[in-house]
Amino acid sequence: MQRNFLVCIAGFAGGIWFRSFFDLGWAFAFFLITLGAVLSACFFVFHRKTDLLKSDFNRSVLCVAGLFLIAAGAGIFRFDHSGDLLRVHALDPYLERAIILEGTVADEPDVRMTHTNLTVETTHLLVGEDRVPLATKIRVVTEQYPEFSYGDGIRLSGNAELPGMSLGGEEGAGRSFNYRAYLAKDGVYYQMFRPRVEKIFSRGGNPVTRALFSLKHTYLTTLARVLPEPHASLAGGIILGAKEALGDEVLNTFRTAGIIHIVVLSGYNVTIIAEAIGRALVFLPRTAGLGISAASIILFALMTGAGATVVRASLMALLVLLARATGRVSEITTALFIAAFFMLLANPKILVFDPSFQLSFLATMGLLFVSPLVTRFFLWLPERWGIRDAASATLATQIFVMPALVYMTGTFSAIAFLANLLVLPLMPVTMFFSFVSGISAFFGPIASAPFSFVATALLGYILKVAEILSLVPFAAVSLRVSFFVVFIVYALLCMILFALTKNKGSG
């Protein structure tokens, strides 16, 4: 029963993956479902009546193939119906011409060094004296000033256009990147470059989300008063994923060293940090350690605004903690696939077009399956302070995540393992003192002084490690690989993992 359920999940994901690249129409999905139904019917009707199906292997293949094809067709159907057609094409008649839109800032502004990205939920199109209702989402690239906040009502005057199909730079380096689909996974179908932006009201949107973003902004401002730069920005990145203030130079240093994930709000980040916290609390009773780790993840998700990306990553991180606490890796693995299924059911576009989901899932798989197997290679390291566990967890995640990272970024960091080994064991204590520095600053600089002193030292250490290792010759090597190569690598990894796990179980 469990096998059949996992086959259905694999088929559903396979159908979504296929549809992400190829559109053969609804007839193809219907054909897959029909073929799968025929195979399944043959299994149930004839499996005891024909010589061909007397073999257990033949019956299993027939059953698995039928379930897989039915689920694949369902995945294609779900992908095709994952967007509201009215929202997807709402602005098509008005493309490449001057228009005026009204809407609300629907997410926290993404402040960069030279501009700000706003996600705007439009409500009306102004045509002469009329306000025509028009609902869609649009990405707006505007100046850094004036500043806008979540929930602000704004009026946009400019040209709307469809996002480009490919993008270079941070999101698209290393491969052909479908930027239009990347935005569409979040329901964003259009963009405007540097339109005229006027604020028409404040404090709109969801009041709970607005309060969370306000708390985050207040906390980061307070943190900047008690920590120097770039330490304060690094603390903000580690705790809340607010990396933009670090600047391009520091961020490039972190990328070269292979530790950019500690300041990026991604599933990989949440999973790694959660694992580090869990390892650091091994001296506590199991229930207490699990409770503190889970509370840290939930607090992190809330303080970052509880966006879909963070919620998905936090759920996977909680599953890793549960597996560690119970030791029931097999059952937690099933729960992980079930969770992934419901995530894809809610938003099928994340499978191919959301790097955070992909890295989070891969990091979680590495921690669950690879980490216990590679621990034997680090018996020479001391167990004190979780150094041995940190090393095995670091290598496990690097093994499972590195091929995908190379494919996504086009860069291979030869020193990533060393950098992560030097940094990750200190992440829990660094996060703790950085977090408490910001909280205690509300009571005055004297109250926060002891905590900020320790936090500054720890953050300075991380910055120095990144700086030194980034100067190593050939620390980062440009390496472009095809999807086929990455697929082969992961297939080999799974085969090796299966063989090692089987041998361990038989031994």
BAFI-192732 format. One record per residue (C-alpha): residue in one letter; x, y, z. Coordinates in steps of 0.25 Angstrom, whole numbers, plus 5000, padded with zeros to 4 digits. Layout:
a  X  Y  Z;
...
***
This chain:
m  5000  5000  5000;
q  5011  5010  5004;
r  5019  5006  4991;
n  5006  5009  4982;
f  5004  5022  4989;
l  5019  5026  4987;
v  5017  5022  4972;
c  5005  5031  4971;
i  5013  5043  4977;
a  5025  5040  4967;
g  5015  5039  4956;
f  5008  5052  4960;
a  5022  5059  4961;
g  5026  5053  4948;
g  5014  5059  4940;
i  5017  5073  4946;
w  5031  5072  4942;
f  5028  5068  4928;
r  5017  5079  4926;
s  5027  5089  4931;
f  5035  5087  4919;
f  5025  5082  4908;
d  5011  5085  4905;
l  5004  5074  4897;
g  4990  5078  4901;
w  4979  5072  4910;
a  4977  5061  4900;
f  4991  5055  4904;
a  4988  5056  4919;
f  4975  5049  4916;
f  4982  5038  4908;
l  4992  5035  4920;
i  4980  5034  4929;
t  4973  5025  4920;
l  4985  5016  4917;
g  4988  5015  4932;
a  4973  5011  4935;
v  4974  5001  4924;
l  4987  4995  4930;
s  4981  4995  4944;
a  4968  4989  4939;
c  4976  4978  4933;
f  4984  4975  4946;
f  4971  4974  4954;
v  4963  4966  4944;
f  4973  4957  4937;
h  4985  4955  4947;
r  4980  4941  4952;
k  4975  4937  4938;
t  4987  4938  4928;
d  5000  4932  4928;
l  5007  4945  4925;
l  5002  4951  4938;
k  5005  4939  4947;
s  5019  4945  4950;
d  5019  4954  4963;
f  5029  4963  4955;
n  5020  4964  4943;
r  5008  4967  4952;
s  5016  4978  4960;
v  5021  4985  4947;
l  5006  4985  4942;
c  5001  4991  4954;
v  5012  5001  4956;
a  5011  5006  4942;
g  4996  5008  4942;
l  4997  5016  4955;
f  5009  5024  4950;
l  5002  5028  4937;
i  4989  5031  4944;
a  4996  5040  4954;
a  5005  5046  4943;
g  4992  5050  4935;
a  4986  5056  4948;
g  4999  5064  4950;
i  4998  5070  4936;
f  4984  5074  4938;
r  4987  5080  4951;
f  4998  5089  4945;
d  4989  5093  4934;
h  4979  5098  4944;
s  4988  5104  4954;
g  4986  5119  4949;
d  4974  5127  4948;
l  4972  5130  4933;
l  4966  5143  4936;
r  4978  5148  4944;
v  4988  5142  4935;
h  4983  5150  4923;
a  4977  5162  4930;
l  4986  5172  4924;
d  4989  5166  4910;
p  4980  5176  4903;
y  4988  5187  4909;
l  5003  5183  4907;
e  5013  5192  4902;
r  5005  5204  4904;
a  5004  5215  4915;
i  4993  5211  4925;
i  4990  5215  4940;
l  4988  5204  4950;
e  4983  5204  4964;
g  4987  5193  4974;
t  4993  5189  4987;
v  5007  5185  4991;
a  5005  5170  4993;
d  5018  5166  4999;
e  5030  5172  5006;
p  5038  5181  4997;
d  5051  5175  4992;
v  5061  5186  4993;
r  5074  5184  4985;
m  5086  5193  4983;
t  5081  5201  4971;
h  5066  5199  4971;
t  5054  5193  4979;
n  5045  5181  4974;
l  5030  5182  4978;
t  5020  5172  4976;
v  5006  5179  4974;
e  4992  5173  4974;
t  4985  5181  4965;
t  4970  5185  4967;
h  4967  5195  4956;
l  4971  5200  4943;
l  4968  5215  4940;
v  4962  5218  4927;
g  4959  5233  4926;
e  4950  5236  4937;
d  4946  5222  4939;
r  4952  5212  4949;
v  4951  5198  4943;
p  4952  5186  4952;
l  4965  5178  4948;
a  4971  5167  4957;
t  4985  5162  4954;
k  4999  5162  4960;
i  5010  5171  4955;
r  5025  5172  4958;
v  5029  5186  4958;
v  5044  5191  4958;
t  5045  5205  4964;
e  5054  5214  4970;
q  5059  5212  4985;
y  5052  5225  4989;
p  5042  5228  4993;
e  5040  5215  5001;
f  5028  5207  5001;
s  5023  5196  5011;
y  5014  5184  5010;
g  5000  5188  5010;
d  5002  5202  5003;
g  4992  5206  4993;
i  4999  5211  4980;
r  4996  5217  4966;
l  5005  5212  4955;
s  5007  5220  4942;
g  5015  5214  4931;
n  5016  5202  4922;
a  5013  5188  4926;
e  5020  5176  4919;
l  5021  5161  4920;
p  5034  5156  4927;
g  5045  5151  4919;
m  5046  5136  4916;
s  5061  5136  4921;
l  5069  5144  4931;
g  5084  5145  4934;
g  5090  5149  4947;
e  5087  5144  4961;
e  5074  5136  4958;
g  5078  5131  4944;
a  5093  5129  4944;
g  5098  5116  4940;
r  5086  5111  4931;
s  5075  5116  4922;
f  5065  5121  4933;
n  5050  5123  4930;
y  5048  5136  4937;
r  5033  5137  4933;
a  5030  5124  4939;
y  5038  5127  4952;
l  5029  5139  4954;
a  5017  5132  4950;
k  5019  5121  4961;
d  5015  5133  4971;
g  5004  5138  4963;
v  5012  5149  4956;
y  5009  5150  4941;
y  5014  5164  4937;
q  5024  5175  4940;
m  5027  5190  4939;
f  5040  5196  4939;
r  5042  5209  4947;
p  5028  5215  4945;
r  5023  5227  4952;
v  5018  5222  4966;
e  5009  5230  4975;
k  5004  5225  4989;
i  4989  5227  4991;
f  4987  5220  5004;
s  4995  5213  5015;
r  4992  5201  5025;
g  4985  5192  5015;
g  4986  5177  5013;
n  4986  5166  5023;
p  4987  5172  5037;
v  4994  5160  5043;
t  5004  5160  5031;
r  5006  5175  5032;
a  5009  5174  5047;
l  5019  5163  5045;
f  5027  5171  5034;
s  5026  5183  5044;
l  5032  5175  5055;
k  5043  5170  5046;
h  5047  5184  5041;
t  5047  5190  5055;
y  5056  5178  5060;
l  5066  5180  5049;
t  5066  5195  5052;
t  5069  5192  5066;
l  5079  5182  5063;
a  5087  5192  5054;
r  5088  5201  5066;
v  5096  5191  5075;
l  5104  5184  5064;
p  5114  5190  5055;
e  5114  5188  5040;
p  5115  5179  5033;
h  5112  5170  5045;
a  5098  5176  5047;
s  5094  5173  5033;
l  5100  5159  5034;
a  5092  5157  5047;
g  5080  5161  5039;
g  5083  5152  5028;
i  5085  5140  5037;
i  5073  5142  5046;
l  5063  5147  5036;
g  5069  5145  5022;
a  5070  5161  5020;
k  5083  5160  5012;
e  5081  5172  5003;
a  5088  5182  5013;
l  5101  5173  5012;
g  5105  5179  4999;
d  5109  5172  4986;
e  5124  5171  4990;
v  5121  5163  5003;
l  5110  5155  4996;
n  5120  5151  4985;
t  5130  5147  4996;
f  5120  5138  5002;
r  5116  5132  4989;
t  5131  5129  4985;
a  5133  5122  4999;
g  5120  5114  4997;
i  5113  5119  5010;
i  5103  5129  5003;
h  5092  5120  5008;
i  5093  5125  5022;
v  5088  5138  5018;
v  5078  5134  5007;
l  5063  5132  5011;
s  5062  5119  5005;
g  5058  5105  5008;
y  5073  5101  5008;
n  5076  5111  5019;
v  5065  5107  5028;
t  5068  5092  5027;
i  5083  5094  5030;
i  5080  5104  5041;
a  5070  5095  5047;
e  5080  5083  5047;
a  5091  5092  5053;
i  5081  5096  5065;
g  5077  5081  5067;
r  5092  5077  5067;
a  5096  5088  5077;
l  5085  5084  5087;
v  5088  5069  5088;
f  5093  5071  5102;
l  5078  5074  5106;
p  5067  5064  5108;
r  5061  5059  5095;
t  5048  5066  5097;
a  5054  5079  5102;
g  5064  5080  5090;
l  5053  5076  5080;
g  5043  5087  5086;
i  5054  5098  5085;
s  5058  5094  5071;
a  5043  5094  5066;
a  5040  5107  5073;
s  5053  5113  5067;
i  5048  5109  5053;
i  5034  5114  5055;
l  5039  5127  5061;
f  5048  5129  5049;
a  5036  5126  5039;
l  5027  5136  5047;
m  5037  5147  5047;
t  5040  5146  5032;
g  5025  5148  5029;
a  5021  5134  5028;
g  5022  5134  5013;
a  5020  5121  5005;
t  5035  5118  5002;
v  5038  5119  5017;
v  5026  5111  5022;
r  5029  5100  5012;
a  5044  5100  5016;
s  5040  5100  5031;
l  5031  5088  5029;
m  5042  5080  5023;
a  5052  5085  5034;
l  5042  5081  5045;
l  5041  5067  5039;
v  5056  5065  5040;
l  5055  5069  5054;
l  5044  5059  5056;
a  5053  5048  5049;
r  5064  5051  5058;
a  5056  5051  5071;
t  5048  5038  5068;
g  5059  5030  5059;
r  5047  5026  5050;
v  5054  5031  5037;
s  5046  5022  5028;
e  5032  5027  5034;
i  5037  5042  5033;
t  5042  5040  5019;
t  5028  5035  5015;
a  5023  5048  5022;
l  5033  5056  5015;
f  5028  5051  5001;
i  5013  5053  5006;
a  5017  5067  5010;
a  5023  5070  4996;
f  5011  5064  4989;
f  5002  5074  4996;
m  5011  5085  4993;
l  5011  5082  4978;
l  4996  5080  4979;
a  4995  5094  4984;
n  5005  5100  4974;
p  5011  5091  4964;
k  5020  5101  4958;
i  5029  5100  4970;
l  5035  5087  4965;
v  5043  5093  4954;
f  5042  5108  4956;
d  5045  5109  4970;
p  5060  5107  4974;
s  5057  5108  4989;
f  5047  5096  4988;
q  5057  5088  4981;
l  5069  5091  4990;
s  5060  5089  5002;
f  5056  5076  4998;
l  5070  5071  4994;
a  5076  5076  5007;
t  5065  5069  5015;
m  5068  5056  5007;
g  5083  5058  5010;
l  5081  5059  5025;
l  5071  5048  5026;
f  5079  5037  5017;
v  5093  5042  5015;
s  5097  5048  5028;
p  5096  5034  5036;
l  5105  5027  5026;
v  5116  5037  5025;
t  5118  5039  5040;
r  5127  5027  5040;
f  5137  5036  5032;
f  5138  5046  5044;
l  5140  5037  5055;
w  5154  5044  5057;
l  5147  5057  5060;
p  5142  5060  5075;
e  5128  5059  5078;
r  5129  5071  5087;
w  5121  5083  5083;
g  5114  5074  5072;
i  5127  5076  5063;
r  5126  5061  5058;
d  5111  5062  5055;
a  5113  5076  5048;
a  5123  5070  5039;
s  5115  5058  5035;
a  5102  5067  5033;
t  5110  5077  5025;
l  5116  5067  5016;
a  5103  5060  5014;
t  5096  5073  5010;
q  5107  5077  5001;
i  5107  5063  4994;
f  5092  5064  4991;
v  5091  5079  4988;
m  5104  5082  4981;
p  5100  5076  4967;
a  5087  5085  4967;
l  5094  5097  4972;
v  5105  5096  4961;
y  5093  5094  4950;
m  5086  5106  4956;
t  5098  5116  4958;
g  5108  5111  4948;
t  5118  5111  4959;
f  5125  5100  4967;
s  5131  5104  4980;
a  5143  5095  4983;
i  5144  5100  4997;
a  5130  5100  5001;
f  5131  5088  5010;
l  5143  5094  5018;
a  5135  5107  5019;
n  5123  5101  5024;
l  5130  5092  5034;
l  5137  5104  5040;
v  5124  5112  5040;
l  5112  5103  5042;
p  5116  5098  5056;
l  5116  5113  5061;
m  5102  5116  5055;
p  5093  5113  5066;
v  5101  5121  5077;
t  5103  5132  5066;
m  5088  5133  5064;
f  5085  5133  5079;
f  5094  5144  5083;
s  5090  5152  5070;
f  5076  5150  5073;
v  5077  5154  5088;
s  5085  5166  5084;
g  5074  5171  5076;
i  5063  5168  5087;
s  5071  5174  5099;
a  5074  5186  5091;
f  5059  5190  5093;
f  5064  5192  5108;
g  5076  5201  5105;
p  5090  5199  5100;
i  5095  5195  5114;
a  5086  5183  5114;
s  5090  5178  5101;
a  5105  5181  5102;
p  5109  5167  5107;
f  5101  5160  5096;
s  5105  5169  5085;
f  5120  5168  5089;
v  5119  5153  5087;
a  5111  5154  5075;
t  5121  5164  5068;
a  5132  5154  5071;
l  5125  5142  5065;
l  5120  5150  5053;
g  5134  5155  5051;
y  5139  5141  5050;
i  5129  5137  5040;
l  5132  5149  5031;
k  5147  5146  5033;
v  5146  5132  5029;
a  5138  5136  5016;
e  5148  5146  5013;
i  5160  5137  5014;
l  5155  5125  5007;
s  5149  5134  4996;
l  5164  5138  4993;
v  5168  5123  4991;
p  5172  5121  4976;
f  5161  5114  4968;
a  5152  5115  4981;
a  5140  5116  4971;
v  5141  5110  4957;
s  5131  5113  4946;
l  5124  5100  4942;
r  5112  5099  4933;
v  5105  5086  4933;
s  5093  5081  4926;
f  5081  5075  4932;
f  5084  5062  4927;
v  5097  5061  4934;
v  5091  5066  4947;
f  5080  5055  4945;
i  5090  5044  4943;
v  5098  5049  4955;
y  5086  5048  4964;
a  5082  5035  4958;
l  5096  5029  4962;
l  5095  5036  4976;
c  5081  5029  4978;
m  5087  5015  4974;
i  5099  5016  4983;
l  5091  5021  4994;
f  5081  5009  4992;
a  5093  4999  4992;
l  5099  5005  5004;
t  5086  5005  5012;
k  5083  4991  5008;
n  5097  4986  5012;
k  5096  4993  5025;
g  5082  4987  5028;
s  5087  4973  5024;
g  5099  4975  5032;
***
